[in-house]
Amino acid sequence: MLNHKRSPTSAGAPGAARSAGFLRVLGAVFAAFLGIRKRASGERDAVTIKLVHVVIAGVLGAAMLVAVLLTLVWFVTHTH
């Protein structure tokens, strides 16, 4: 008989990893933009965050960064 051990993060376990919420995904992407991630947070997020959510949050973050930079440039160049 095979001995199947359950890992602490397997489905149904009391401490099972759940899918991360949208705010956690945004926080992870923002921290990645800044380059400030703790190893434990990165490992936890690698298990709980889905790739498609990271891509969507990354595109939104990049679009917001470009919009802020364009607005800043517009204000600097259009002041009298």
C-alpha positions in Angstrom: 0.0 0.0 0.0 1.3 3.5 -0.9 1.7 6.0 1.9 0.3 9.3 0.6 1.3 12.2 2.8 -0.6 15.5 2.6 1.4 18.6 2.4 0.3 21.6 4.6 -0.8 23.5 1.5 -2.7 20.7 -0.1 -6.4 21.2 -0.7 -8.6 20.5 2.3 -5.9 21.0 4.8 -6.6 23.5 7.6 -3.8 25.9 6.5 -4.4 25.4 2.8 -3.4 28.3 0.6 -6.3 30.1 -1.0 -6.4 32.3 -4.1 -5.1 35.8 -3.4 -7.5 38.7 -3.5 -7.2 41.6 -6.0 -5.6 43.9 -3.4 -3.0 41.4 -2.6 -2.2 41.0 -6.3 -1.9 44.8 -6.7 0.3 45.0 -3.6 2.6 42.3 -5.0 2.9 43.9 -8.4 3.5 47.4 -6.8 6.2 45.9 -4.6 7.8 44.2 -7.6 7.8 47.6 -9.4 9.7 49.1 -6.5 11.8 46.0 -6.0 11.0 45.6 -2.3 9.8 42.0 -1.7 10.5 39.8 1.3 11.4 36.3 0.4 8.5 34.8 2.5 6.0 37.1 0.9 7.2 36.2 -2.6 7.0 32.5 -1.9 3.5 32.9 -0.4 2.4 34.9 -3.4 3.9 32.4 -5.8 1.5 29.8 -4.5 -1.6 32.0 -4.1 -1.5 34.4 -7.0 -2.6 33.3 -10.5 -0.4 34.4 -13.4 -3.3 36.0 -15.3 -4.0 38.3 -12.3 -0.3 39.3 -12.2 -0.4 40.2 -15.9 -3.6 42.2 -15.6 -2.3 44.0 -12.5 1.0 44.6 -14.2 -0.6 46.1 -17.3 -2.8 48.3 -15.1 0.2 49.4 -13.0 2.3 50.2 -16.1 -0.6 52.2 -17.6 -1.0 54.2 -14.4 2.7 54.9 -14.2 2.7 56.1 -17.8 -0.3 58.3 -17.2 1.3 59.8 -14.1 4.6 60.5 -16.0 2.7 62.1 -18.9 0.7 64.3 -16.6 3.8 65.4 -14.8 5.6 66.2 -18.0 2.5 68.1 -19.2 2.4 70.2 -16.0 6.1 71.0 -16.2 6.1 72.0 -19.9 2.9 74.0 -19.8 3.6 76.3 -16.8 4.2 79.9 -17.5 
